[in-house]
Amino acid sequence: MARLRDAAPLAVLFGCLSACSGAHAEHNGYASLVRQVTPSVVTILVEQNRESAGQRAVERATGFEYNDMRSVMRRLLSGPPSAPEPRDGQSILGSGFIIRADGLIVTNRHVIAGARTIQVKLFDGRQVPAKLIGADVTTDIALLKVNVGSLRPLHLGSSANISVGETVIAIGDPFGLGQTVTAGIISARGRTLEIDPYIDFLQTDAAINSGNSGGSLLSTDGTVVGVTSAIFSVSGGSMGLGFAIPAETAATVIEELESHGKVERGYLGISVQPMTPALARAFGLKSPHGLLVTALNPDGPAINTLAVGDVLLRIGSHDVTFAGLGKITARLRPGTMVDATVERGEMDCGSQFR
């Protein structure tokens, strides 16, 4: 058992008063629930910074490489009805929701990226300026603040409490038409997308479209279980394949953004490769599990604890895979101790370092 001085996952209970505690779906639908939660959902309007002709040329040149993926994995941004792809200086539309009565609002980072000004349109029609508290590229979460007195917050819960097949509702402002509510189910959990490889998305068939980015995905008791972020679509419209950032991921990031304006993440300082049956036999292992350590950063936290040739099996409570190591590391907080399980030849090994 090795003790890695690196990072431990944050256990966060991000508290705010629920706007709909005890609300449940009625036999005639979700009307009561919707009446209680919709005042907490907002529209985000962003005036973008103007780009130079050179910047636009670079984007056009490099964007071609991503056309295949970007044509089907779409961020949920919209612009004015006459201009779905916003031009320089035009407003783009996204969604958000209030998580604290004093005006703290969650949205997607890609909604406010490159913003010159940010405005929030409240449920009662007021349009007010918003301050950017912080944004995190890795999880695509941004935190805004408005000062308009007391607002009604939603409760940011945990997606761990909802299962595949359970009903959810999505609320946002698709295409700038105004607040819209749709219903569906959780279709899958733990989806990893190329556009955000560090997030285990919730998948839903609730209809979400351009403009829903940063909106809320709620369980039938009114708890936020996810932040809507992307869709799989050839046409650009909903095909029943929507993706939301889990609420517990958002909660961890929100705490960091409010405290520090940014998120600091763990770093292991190792290079690895997947174990194969041939490598397992060569190292005398019974099965090809874990990751083979192939190099160590001389200034990294694993130096003098792990060694080239070690097989890393677990970090904390998580079994490690080549695809998942970066995701596990990104969720760890620097400066704290984390347990790791390794095999060195046919023997378990252990040490401790900072």
C-alpha positions in Angstrom: 0.0 0.0 0.0 1.6 3.3 -1.1 0.7 6.6 0.4 0.8 9.3 -2.2 1.0 12.9 -1.1 -1.2 14.4 -3.7 -4.9 14.8 -3.6 -8.0 13.4 -2.0 -11.5 13.7 -3.5 -13.6 16.4 -1.9 -16.7 15.3 -0.1 -19.0 18.3 -0.6 -22.4 19.0 0.6 -23.3 22.2 -1.2 -26.2 23.5 0.8 -28.9 25.8 -0.1 -32.6 25.8 0.7 -34.7 23.7 -1.7 -37.3 25.7 -3.5 -39.4 22.6 -3.8 -38.8 20.4 -0.8 -41.3 17.7 -0.6 -42.7 18.4 -4.1 -43.7 15.3 -6.1 -45.1 14.6 -9.5 -48.9 14.7 -9.5 -51.0 12.2 -11.4 -51.7 14.9 -14.0 -48.1 15.7 -14.6 -45.5 17.9 -13.0 -47.4 21.2 -12.9 -46.9 21.8 -9.2 -43.2 21.0 -9.4 -42.7 23.2 -12.4 -44.5 26.2 -10.7 -42.0 25.9 -7.8 -38.8 25.5 -9.6 -39.1 27.6 -12.8 -38.5 30.9 -10.9 -35.0 29.6 -10.1 -34.0 29.1 -13.7 -32.5 32.0 -15.7 -31.4 33.0 -19.2 -27.7 34.0 -19.7 -27.0 36.6 -22.4 -23.4 37.2 -23.3 -21.9 39.9 -25.4 -18.8 38.4 -26.9 -15.4 40.1 -27.3 -14.7 41.1 -30.9 -12.1 38.9 -32.6 -9.5 40.0 -35.1 -9.6 38.8 -38.7 -6.5 36.8 -37.9 -8.1 35.0 -35.0 -11.1 34.2 -37.2 -8.9 32.8 -39.9 -7.1 30.6 -37.4 -10.4 29.3 -36.1 -11.7 28.5 -39.5 -8.4 26.8 -40.5 -8.1 24.7 -37.3 -11.9 24.0 -36.9 -11.9 21.7 -39.9 -10.1 19.0 -38.0 -13.0 18.8 -35.5 -15.9 19.0 -37.9 -16.7 15.3 -37.8 -17.0 15.3 -34.0 -18.4 18.8 -33.6 -21.1 18.0 -36.2 -22.7 15.5 -33.9 -21.5 16.5 -30.4 -23.0 20.0 -30.0 -22.7 22.5 -27.2 -26.1 23.9 -26.5 -25.5 27.5 -27.4 -27.9 29.6 -29.5 -27.8 33.1 -30.9 -30.5 35.5 -32.2 -33.1 33.6 -34.3 -31.7 35.1 -37.5 -28.1 34.1 -36.6 -27.7 30.7 -35.0 -24.0 31.1 -35.1 -23.3 34.4 -33.3 -21.1 36.9 -35.1 -18.6 39.2 -33.4 -20.2 41.3 -30.7 -23.6 39.6 -30.9 -25.3 38.1 -27.9 -25.3 34.4 -27.4 -27.9 32.6 -25.2 -27.5 30.0 -22.6 -29.3 29.0 -19.4 -28.4 28.9 -15.7 -30.0 28.4 -12.3 -29.9 30.0 -8.9 -28.3 28.0 -6.1 -28.3 30.5 -3.3 -30.7 33.2 -2.3 -28.0 36.0 -2.5 -27.7 35.6 -6.3 -25.2 32.8 -6.9 -25.9 31.2 -10.3 -24.5 28.2 -12.1 -24.1 27.9 -15.8 -21.7 26.3 -18.3 -18.2 27.7 -18.8 -18.6 27.6 -22.6 -21.6 29.9 -22.3 -19.6 32.7 -20.9 -16.2 32.0 -22.6 -14.8 35.1 -24.2 -17.6 37.3 -22.8 -17.3 41.1 -22.8 -20.5 41.5 -20.8 -22.8 39.0 -19.1 -26.4 39.7 -18.4 -28.9 37.4 -16.5 -32.6 37.5 -17.4 -34.7 36.5 -14.4 -38.0 34.7 -14.3 -39.8 38.0 -13.6 -38.4 39.6 -16.8 -35.7 41.7 -15.1 -32.4 41.7 -17.0 -29.4 42.4 -14.7 -25.6 42.4 -15.0 -23.7 39.4 -13.6 -20.2 39.2 -12.2 -18.1 36.1 -13.2 -16.9 34.5 -9.9 -14.9 31.8 -11.7 -14.9 29.2 -14.5 -13.4 25.8 -14.9 -12.5 24.5 -18.3 -12.1 20.8 -17.2 -15.7 20.4 -16.0 -17.3 23.2 -18.0 -18.8 24.8 -14.9 -19.0 28.6 -14.4 -20.2 30.5 -11.3 -21.9 33.9 -11.6 -23.2 36.5 -9.1 -26.1 39.0 -9.4 -27.1 41.5 -6.8 -30.8 41.9 -6.8 -32.0 41.0 -3.3 -33.3 37.6 -2.2 -33.9 35.0 -4.9 -35.3 31.5 -4.8 -32.6 28.9 -5.1 -32.7 25.3 -6.2 -31.1 22.5 -4.2 -28.0 21.0 -5.8 -28.1 17.4 -4.8 -26.4 14.3 -6.1 -26.9 12.1 -9.2 -26.0 9.1 -7.0 -29.6 9.2 -5.7 -31.2 8.7 -9.2 -31.1 5.6 -11.3 -31.3 4.8 -14.9 -35.0 4.7 -15.9 -36.1 7.4 -13.4 -37.9 10.5 -14.5 -36.2 13.8 -14.9 -37.2 17.2 -16.1 -35.0 19.7 -17.9 -35.5 23.5 -17.8 -33.8 26.1 -20.0 -34.2 28.6 -22.7 -33.9 26.8 -26.1 -33.3 29.0 -29.1 -34.1 32.1 -27.1 -37.8 31.3 -27.2 -38.3 31.6 -23.5 -38.2 29.2 -20.5 -39.2 25.7 -21.6 -39.7 22.5 -19.6 -39.3 19.0 -21.0 -39.5 15.6 -19.3 -37.8 12.2 -19.9 -35.7 9.6 -18.1 -32.1 9.0 -17.2 -31.0 6.9 -20.1 -27.5 6.0 -18.9 -24.9 7.0 -16.4 -21.1 7.4 -16.6 -21.0 8.5 -20.3 -17.6 9.8 -21.3 -17.6 12.2 -24.3 -14.7 13.3 -26.5 -15.5 16.9 -25.8 -15.2 16.5 -22.0 -13.1 13.3 -21.3 -12.9 14.1 -17.5 -16.7 14.0 -16.8 -18.9 11.0 -16.3 -22.1 12.5 -17.9 -25.7 11.6 -17.2 -27.5 10.8 -20.4 -31.2 11.7 -20.8 -33.9 11.6 -23.5 -35.5 14.7 -22.1 -35.6 17.1 -25.1 -32.8 19.7 -24.8 -31.7 22.0 -27.6 -29.5 24.9 -28.3 -29.9 27.5 -25.5 -30.3 24.8 -22.8 -26.6 24.9 -21.9 -26.2 25.5 -18.2 -29.8 24.7 -17.4 -31.0 22.4 -14.7 -31.8 18.7 -14.9 -34.0 17.8 -11.9 -35.5 14.8 -10.2 -39.2 14.6 -9.5 -38.7 16.0 -6.0 -37.2 19.2 -7.5 -33.5 18.4 -6.7 -30.9 19.3 -9.3 -29.1 16.1 -10.4 -27.3 17.6 -13.3 -26.3 20.6 -15.4 -27.3 20.2 -19.1 -24.3 20.7 -21.3 -24.3 18.9 -24.7 -26.3 16.9 -27.2 -25.6 14.2 -29.8 -27.2 15.6 -32.9 -26.7 15.5 -36.7 -29.3 18.1 -37.4 -28.5 20.4 -34.5 -31.8 19.7 -32.8 -32.8 17.2 -30.1 -32.4 13.5 -31.0 -33.1 12.3 -27.5 -29.4 12.1 -26.6 -28.7 14.8 -24.1 -25.9 15.0 -21.6 -25.7 16.6 -18.2 -22.8 17.2 -15.8 -23.6 15.4 -12.5 -24.6 17.6 -9.7 -21.9 16.3 -7.3 -19.2 17.2 -9.9 -20.7 20.7 -10.1 -20.9 21.1 -6.3 -17.2 20.3 -5.9 -16.2 22.8 -8.5 -18.6 25.5 -7.2 -17.0 25.4 -3.8 -13.5 25.9 -5.3 -14.7 28.7 -7.6 -16.4 30.6 -4.9 -13.3 30.2 -2.6 -10.5 30.7 -5.0 -12.0 31.7 -8.4 -10.4 28.6 -10.0 -10.0 24.9 -9.4 -6.6 23.4 -8.5 -6.2 19.7 -9.3 -4.0 16.8 -8.3 -0.9 15.8 -10.2 0.7 12.4 -9.9 3.8 13.0 -12.0 3.9 9.5 -13.7 3.7 8.1 -17.2 1.8 4.8 -17.6 0.7 2.3 -20.2 -2.1 -0.3 -20.1 -1.2 -3.7 -19.0 -1.5 -6.5 -21.6 -1.6 -10.2 -21.1 2.0 -10.4 -22.4 3.2 -7.7 -20.0 1.3 -9.4 -17.1 3.1 -12.7 -17.8 6.4 -10.9 -18.1 5.9 -9.2 -14.7 4.7 -12.4 -13.1 1.1 -11.1 -12.5 -1.9 -13.3 -12.5 -4.1 -11.0 -14.7 -3.5 -7.9 -16.9 -5.1 -5.4 -14.6 -3.9 -1.9 -13.7 -1.3 0.4 -15.3 2.4 -0.1 -15.8 4.4 2.8 -14.6 6.9 3.7 -17.3 8.4 7.0 -16.1 8.4 9.3 -13.1 8.7 13.1 -13.1 11.8 13.8 -10.9 9.9 16.7 -9.2 6.6 14.9 -8.9 4.8 13.6 -5.8 5.4 9.9 -6.7 9.2 10.1 -6.7 10.9 7.8 -4.2 7.6 6.0 -3.6 6.6 4.5 -7.0 9.1 3.0 -9.3 9.3 2.3 -13.0 7.9 -1.2 -13.4 5.4 -0.9 -10.7 1.8 -1.8 -11.6 -0.7 0.8 -10.2 -3.9 -0.9 -9.4 -6.0 1.5 -7.3 -6.1 5.2 -6.2 -8.3 5.6 -3.2 -11.3 3.5 -3.8 -11.0 3.5 -7.6 -9.6 0.8 -9.8 -7.4 2.6 -12.4 -7.6 2.2 -16.1 -5.7 4.0 -18.9 -8.8 5.9 -20.0 -9.8 6.7 -16.4 -6.6 7.8 -14.8 -6.7 11.4 -15.9 -10.3 11.6 -14.8 -9.5 10.3 -11.3 -6.5 12.6 -11.0 -8.5 15.7 -12.1 -10.8 15.1 -9.2 -8.1 15.1 -6.6 -7.1 18.0 -4.5 -3.4 19.0 -4.3 -1.6 18.8 -0.9 -3.5 16.0 0.8 -2.7 12.3 1.2 -4.2 9.6 -1.1 -3.8 5.9 -0.8 -2.6 3.9 -3.8 -2.3 0.1 -4.3 0.5 -1.1 -6.4 2.2 -4.4 -7.3 5.9 -4.7 -7.6 6.8 -8.0 -9.2 4.8 -10.5 -7.3 4.8 -8.5 -4.0 2.6 -5.7 -2.8 4.7 -2.7 -1.8 4.1 0.3 0.3 5.7 3.6 1.3 4.7 7.1 2.3 5.8 10.5 0.9 4.6 14.1 0.5 
